[in-house]
């Protein structure tokens, strides 16, 4: 049964509820004596008694209808999950048998049931309240009936919207579970591209995300109310096209010329790798939200503030290594964060154009692309002036000396000055990445 068929069923159940309530109320209000009774204190109490009976009867009919809606919707969502799993799975010998098994399997309907229960409760209070009000205020019968019809229409639309949201969710979960069963680590986010596509989903379209730890409402549809997006299994290979930029080609050439490393950095590289493993979960959290590999976040953190990285204090801006808690004074000026993770995500958002340019994503292992990005991140002063960047190549044979230093001129303005004989005493990005990339 498709979503349209289920919605038609829900519509018919709502129509039945409305018709039954109308007949029920009509049977009470058909007595010609009721208006007269309602004018006396004695019969006013009788009217209240009638209203209670009608309210309870109306509520009972609504409860029965919602039970049927819940049952039919659950069956539909089981089919959605089964179809989605089977279509995404690489190991399906008997599709019919597998679908039947999933229709009976233990699935988490908690969120869906909670949403329906909330709407059921809201409608119960509304319907029973309006039914009683008709007796207590007989002059308002016509307007109360209009309100009832409106509430039935609103509730019907709400239930349909809940169901459509759960359909998107169960489709995504089916694909996710198929990926887990087949050992597939990644999935691709696919937005519905039309005039209704929101910026949030459009930004995710085509991106690759990690199956492990994926959550509905994060990078797993539905991302928001009314989301129509979906996912598909991915090995990530089709996302690894070689970037076609001069800087990428230059970096690739430079890396190709590396044949010797400076042994004096061995201890520093070892400490870096150990600190990364110890705090890997922090970098993975940032990477997942920023859509870049965690190794890239780590090497930038190390280069921007080595003591903070090695100590795992996470008390600096990834933007430039300044301490958190006060607005930044170095470029970018005016950033104001107290939390390392939030600041790091912001730093990556500022570089989104270059993340896309170098085809970086959560599962990237392209060391050339990461180094090209790091060159941009640190500033293109070396590249634009045909100088080898120590930020990238310190500790390798392609870098011997030369470094830009931040200084103040005679007008107390901050300037960057290059010293040809100055040697960087920090290990470069290349050696750091080589130590942790698998």
N, C-alpha and C positions, 0 to 999 in steps of 0.2 A: 504494500500500500504506500503510495507516494504522499508527500507533504500536503498536496492539494486535497487528496481524498480524506486525509485525517482532519484537515481544516473544515471540509464539508460536513464531516461527522460531528465535529465540535459545534459547528453552526446549527445543525439539526437538533442537537441536544439543548443548546441554548434556546432555540425556538420552542422546543417542547416545554422547557422550564417556564418560559414566559407565558405560553398558552395555558399550562396547568395552573399557574398562579392566577392568571386572569379569570379562569373558570372558578377557581376556589374563592376568590374575592367576589366575583359576580354572584355566586350562590348565597353569600352572606348579605350582600347589598341589594339583592332582589326583593327582600321583604319590605313591603310598603310601610311596616310599622317602625322600621329602624330609625328614620328621622325623628319620629315622635318619641321613641324610647330615649334617644340621645339627648332629649331636652330635660329629662328628669334625673334626679340624683340616683334613684333606685335603678333605673334602666341604664344609667351611665355606668354603674358597676357591671351590669350585664354586658354592656358594650365593650368594657375593658376585658371581660372574660372572653368574649368572642374574639377580640383582637389578639389575645395571647394564643388562642387555639389556631387562628389563621397564621400567625407568625411562626408557630412551631411547625405547622403543616408545610408552610412555604419553605422553611429552613430544611425540613426533612427531604423535600423534593430536590432542593439544590444540592444537598449532601449526596444523594443517590446519583445525580447527574455528574457531579465531580468525581465520584468513584469510577464511573464508566469512562469519563474523559481520561483520568489517570491511567486506567488499565489499557486503553487503546493507545495512548501516547507512549507508554512504556514499551508496548509491543512494536510500535513503529520505530522507536529509537534503537531497540535491539536489532531490528532489520538494518537500520542505517549503519550501525557499528559493524555488523557482520559483512555487509556489502563493501564497506570501506576497507576493512581488514583484508578480505579476500582479494580485492582489486589491487591492494598494495603489496601483498605477500608474494615472495618468490617461490614458496614451497607449498603449493596447493594441489594435492592429488585428487581430492574429491570435493569440489566446491559446494555441492548441495549438502553433503554430510557436515562440512565445516561450518556452513552458515547455520544449519540446524543446531549444531553444538553451541555456537555463540549466542543463539537466541535463548538458550537456557543457562548460559554461563553467568557467573556472579559479576555484575557490573555496578558501578557506583552511581545510583540514581538519587543520592542524598540531596544534592543541590537542586535538582529538578523537582523532587517531591516537596522540598521546602518552599520553592517559589509557588507551586500550585497550592500548597496548604495556606500560604499567606493570602493568595487571591481568594481561595475558598472562604477563609475567615472574614476577609473584607466584604465579600458578597453576602455572606450569612448575616453579618451585622447590618448591612445596608438593606437587604430584602426584608428581614424580619422587622427592622425599625420602620420602614415605609409601610409595611402591611399593618402594623399596629397604629401608625399615625393616621391611616385612613379611617379607622374606627373612632379614634379620639378626636379627630378633626374632619368630620364627614363633609364639610364644605370644601375641603381641599382634595377630594377624591380624584378629580380629573388631573390636577397638576401632579399628584402622587403617582398616578399611572404613567404619566409622561416621564417622570423621574426614573421610574422602574425600567421603562423601555430604554432610556439612555444608559442606565447602569448596566443592563444586560449587554448592550452594544459595546460599551467600554470594556467590560470584563471579557467578552468574547475576543476582542482585539488584543487584550493583554495576554490571554492564554495562547493565542496564535503566535504572538511575538516571543513568548517564553519558549514555545515549541520550536520555532525557527532558530532561535539562539542555541537550543540544545541540539538541534540537528547539526549545526555547524560544529559544535563541540564534539559530538559523538563521531562525526566523520573524521575529525582530526585525531581523536584518541584511537580510533581504529587503525589509522595509518601509523600512528606512533607505536602502538603495540605490535604491529606487523614488522616495523623496523627493528624493534627490540628482539623479536623472535628470530629475525633473519641476521642479526648482528650488524645492522646498518647504523652507523653512528650519527648520520646527519639527515636533516630534512630541509626541503626548500619551501619557503613561504610564497604563496601565490595569491595575489590580490585580484579581486574582480575589477577589471579596468573599464570604467565608464564614468559618466558625469557624477555619479553618486560616490565614487571612491574617495575616501578621506585621505588626508595627508599622512596620517599615522600609518595606515596600511600601505599606501603607495610607497612610502619610504622603505617598507619591509619587502616589497615585491621583488622576488628573485633572490633574496638573501638566503644564506645557508645558516642553519642553527643546529645546535647540539641536541640530540634526542634525549640524552641523559639530563634529567632535571628540568625538562620542558614543562611549563605550566600554562593552563588555560588563563587567558587574560594578560599573559606576559608576551611571549613570542609565539604562542600557540593559539589559533583562533578558537572562539571569538575574542578578539582583542578588546572590543567594546560592544555596547548595545547596538544591535542591528548589523553587526559584522557579517560579511558574506564570504570571507576568505577561506582558503583551504591550504593543505600541505601535500607534499609528495616526497617519497624517499629520494635521497641524493647521495652520491659518492663524493660530491664536491669537485670532481675532475673538470666538469664543464664550467666551473667557476674560476678555474686557475689559468685563464688565458694570459699569456705573457704581455705585460703592459708595453705599449708602444710609445715610449717617451725618451727623449735624449738623456735624461738623468738616469733612467733605468739602464739604458745601454752603456752609459759611462760607468755606472756602478758595477755592472756585469763585467766590463773590461778590467776594472780595478781589482775585483775579486779574483779574476782569472790570473792576475799577475802576482798574487800572494803565494809565496812558496816557503816563507820562513816566519816564525813568530819569536818574540823576545821572551826568553825563559823567566825574566824577572817578574812577569805578570802571572806566572803559574799559580802562586798562592792566592792572589787577588781573584783570579778566575774561579778557583776552587771554592773560595768563600762566597763568591757570588752565586754559584750553582747550589751550594748548601742552603743559603738564605732563601733562594727562590723556591726550593723544594719545601722548606719549612713554612713559607707563607703563600704557597701556590694558590690556596683557596681564595685569597684576597684578590689576586690578579685575575683569577678565573671569573670571579664575580663581576669585576669591572669589564673584562673582555666580553662576557656574555651580553652585557647591557650596551657596550660600545660597538660591538660587532667587529672586533679586531682580535688577533691572537694574544693570549696572556703573556707570552714571551716578550712581545713588543712592549707591553706596559712595563714589564719588569726591567728591561734594559734602559728604558727612558728614565724610570725612577732611580736606577743606579747611577746613571750619568748626571742626572740633575741634582741629586743629593746622596752621595755614596754612604755616609754614616747613617742616615735615616733608613736607607734600604737595608744595610747589613744588620742594624739593630732591630729592625722590624717595628719601629715606633710609629710610622705612618703619620707624621706630623708636618708634612710639607705639601706644597702645591706641586702637582706633576707638571704644571705649566712651565715652571722656572726654578723650582727647588727652594723657594722662600717658605718660611714657616707659616702654617695655617693660623687663622684667628684674627688676622688683620688684613686689610686690602693690600693687594700686591703693588709693589713700587716698581718692579722690573716688568718688562714686556712679557705678557700682556698686563697692562696697568689696570688696577681697579677690580680685579677678581676678589671675591670675598666669600670664603668658605671656612667651615670649622671641621669638616669631615673629609678625610683623604679620598674615600671612594667617590663621593659626590663631586669633589674637585677634579678627580681623574676623569670621570665620565664627561664632565664639562670640557676638559682639555681635549678629549677625543672628538667631541661634537664640533669644536672649533676647527678641527682638521678634516671634517667629513669629506670635503672635495678631494683631498689627497688620498684618503682611505679608499674612496671609489676609484680614483685615477690609477692606483697601484693594485687594484683588485684584492684588497685585503679583506679578510673575513675571519670569523672565529677559528676556523680550522686551517688557516694559511700556514704553510711551511716554506714559503718562497723567501729565502734569506735575502735575495737581491731586492725584492719588493720592500721588505721590512727595512733594509738599510737605506734605500732611496727615500722612504718615508721619514726615517730618522734624520737624514740629511736636511730634508725640508723642515722638519720639526725644530731642529737646532738653528736653522737659518742658512740661507744659501750663499753666505759670504765667501766661503771657501770655493764652492763650485763655480760661482759667477766670476771669480778672480783667478781661475785655473790653479787653485791651491788644494793640496791634499788635506782632507779633514781629519784631525786627530780624534774628533768625536766618533768617527767610524773606524779609522784604521790604526789608531795608536796600538802599538804592540806587534805590528806586522812590518814586513820589509818595505812596503810601499809608502810608509810614513817614516820620516827621519826627524824633521823639526818644523817649527812654524806654528804659531797659535795667536788667535785674536784674544785680546784682554779688554774687559770693560774698565774704562777710566773716566775721569772728569776733566774737561777742558778748562781754559782760563775763565770761562763764564759759568763754571759749575754745572755744565751740561754733560750728561752721560754720553760717552762716545766709545766706539769699539776700535781698538788700535791693533794692528798686526805686527808681531815680532818674529822675524825670520829665524832667529837662533833659539827661540824659546821652545822647549820640548814638553809636551803634555805628559804629566805623570799619572794620568788615569788610563785604564785599559779601554780600548775602543769597542764600539758596538759589535763589530765582526766577531771578535773573540768571545764576547759575552754570549751572543746568539749561538755560536758553534758549540758552546758548552752545555746548552740546555735543549736545543732543537734535536728531536729524535730522527 
